[in-house]
Amino acid sequence: MEWYNMILVRQGITMRFLSFFLLLLTSATVLGKPLVFVSVLPQKAIVQALAGDALDVETMVGKGFNPEIYQPSPRQIARLSRAAVYVRAGMPFEQSWLPRFRNANPNMTVLDMRQGLDLIRDQDQESDPHIWTDPQLVKQHARLLAAELAKQFPGLEGQLEAGYQALANKLDALDGELQERLAPVKGKTFLVYHPAWSYFARRYHLRQLAVEAHGKEPNSRSLAALIDKARKAGIHRIIVQPQHSSATAKVLARALDAKLVEVDPLDEDIFASLRRLARVLTEAP
């Protein structure tokens, strides 16, 4: 029986060694994949389209969360300390958190997705960060981002170039599709709660009328003026998004006899969200 017990012990040791070896192998694979952090989900889609599964991409602001007031979790900061690259979007939460991100990871390269693009600025010269609502701006950004990522990860240059070409073709096709669909409503005014569609409006010759301005809701006088403008424009729908309260939009909807329609500008699927907005704007009242 002693020899039998020795065999069992040896088998147990062997199985534990194999389990440990597999764990090490898996950990090495995960650790060997460079980590890239982005601010919002549309950025994640762009990086993944360029790099495929060669990079581990994580998003700071998840689905349904508001990037104007987002507070990163301790776990996210811990993960960020391992990141090679952070791609910022220009979202409000970055203003206070980006210095902390740099402190958590001084060796991390920070890229700005707005760099080199024709940005829309408000009267305070603050730029609108939602560049992914314009397929051509996404294409320009993807070209610049692929080049920057190739500098960071030279071994991925071929993958990044192939990813860019495939994405650029899809974006050109989407742009052509949207141009054709929206041509009949050129010059049309559409009403949104949060002004997230400025680049979409500029690209397709539309006018965006927003309830919120500079992160603030309108006072009673401004609200009355907005209702008057919306009536004159024949507004029958108000575009809302899940990251913001729709309370004021509901007041407007009752005043205008309009309905609320949710379209998420922070959806990870850029193509689906732009197509949805185009459908909403071209549907009969």
Residue pairs with C-beta under 8 A, 6 or more apart in sequence:
30 56
33 54
33 55
33 56
34 54
34 55
34 56
34 84
34 85
34 152
34 153
35 55
35 56
35 57
35 58
35 79
35 82
35 83
35 84
36 47
36 51
36 55
36 56
36 57
36 58
36 83
36 84
36 85
36 86
36 87
36 149
37 57
37 58
37 59
37 60
37 79
37 80
37 83
37 85
37 86
37 87
38 44
38 47
38 57
38 58
38 59
38 60
38 86
38 87
38 89
39 59
39 60
39 61
39 67
39 87
39 88
39 89
39 91
39 93
39 94
40 59
40 60
40 61
40 67
40 89
40 91
40 266
41 59
41 61
41 62
41 63
41 266
41 267
41 268
42 132
42 266
42 267
42 268
42 270
43 59
43 87
43 89
43 113
43 132
44 57
44 58
44 59
44 268
45 268
45 269
45 270
46 132
46 138
46 141
46 142
46 145
46 167
46 270
47 55
47 57
47 87
47 145
47 149
48 55
48 57
49 142
49 163
49 166
49 167
50 142
50 145
50 146
50 149
50 159
50 160
50 163
50 164
50 167
51 57
51 149
51 156
51 159
51 160
51 163
52 159
52 163
54 153
54 156
54 159
55 149
55 153
55 156
58 76
58 79
58 83
60 70
60 72
60 76
60 93
61 67
61 70
61 91
61 93
61 266
63 266
63 268
64 242
64 243
65 243
66 243
66 244
67 89
67 91
67 92
67 93
67 243
67 266
68 91
68 92
68 93
68 215
69 92
69 93
70 91
70 93
71 93
72 80
72 93
72 97
77 100
77 101
77 104
80 86
80 101
80 104
80 105
80 108
81 104
81 105
82 105
83 105
83 108
84 108
84 109
84 152
84 153
85 108
85 109
85 110
85 111
85 149
85 152
86 101
86 105
86 108
86 109
86 110
86 111
87 110
87 111
87 112
87 113
87 145
88 94
88 98
88 110
88 111
88 112
88 113
89 113
89 114
89 129
90 112
90 113
90 114
90 127
90 129
91 129
92 215
98 110
101 108
101 110
102 108
102 110
109 152
111 145
111 148
113 129
113 131
113 141
113 145
114 127
114 129
114 131
115 144
116 140
116 141
116 144
117 131
117 137
117 140
117 141
118 137
119 127
119 128
119 131
120 127
120 128
120 198
120 199
120 202
121 127
121 128
122 128
122 214
124 214
126 214
128 195
128 198
128 199
130 196
130 197
130 198
130 199
130 265
131 137
131 138
131 141
131 199
132 138
132 141
132 265
132 270
133 196
133 197
133 198
133 199
133 200
133 265
133 274
134 199
134 200
134 202
134 203
135 171
135 172
135 174
135 175
135 178
135 203
135 274
136 171
136 175
136 203
137 199
137 203
138 171
138 270
139 167
139 168
139 171
139 172
142 164
142 167
142 168
142 171
143 164
143 168
146 160
146 161
146 163
146 164
149 156
149 160
150 156
150 157
150 160
150 161
153 160
170 271
174 271
174 274
174 275
175 203
177 275
178 203
178 204
178 274
178 275
178 278
179 204
181 278
181 279
181 282
182 204
182 205
182 206
182 278
182 281
182 282
184 282
185 206
185 281
185 282
186 204
186 205
186 206
187 205
187 206
187 207
188 206
188 207
188 281
189 206
189 207
189 208
189 209
189 229
189 233
189 235
190 197
190 201
190 206
190 207
190 208
190 209
190 235
190 237
190 239
190 281
191 209
191 210
191 211
191 230
191 233
191 235
191 237
191 238
191 239
191 252
191 258
192 208
192 209
192 210
192 211
192 238
192 239
192 240
193 210
193 211
193 212
193 238
193 239
193 240
193 241
193 244
193 246
193 248
193 249
194 210
194 211
194 212
194 240
194 241
194 243
194 244
194 265
195 208
195 210
195 212
195 213
196 241
196 265
196 266
197 208
197 239
197 265
197 277
198 208
200 206
200 208
200 274
200 277
201 207
201 208
204 278
206 281
207 233
209 226
209 229
209 230
209 233
209 235
211 217
211 218
211 226
211 238
211 248
211 249
211 252
212 218
212 244
213 222
217 248
218 226
218 248
223 248
223 251
223 252
226 252
227 252
227 255
227 256
230 252
230 256
230 258
231 256
234 285
235 256
235 258
236 256
236 257
236 258
236 259
236 285
237 258
237 259
237 260
237 261
237 280
237 285
238 249
238 252
238 253
238 256
238 258
238 259
238 260
238 261
239 261
239 262
239 263
239 277
239 280
240 246
240 249
240 260
240 261
240 262
240 263
241 262
241 263
241 264
241 265
241 266
242 262
242 264
243 264
243 266
246 260
249 260
250 260
252 258
253 259
253 260
261 280
263 273
263 276
263 277
263 280
264 273
265 273
267 273
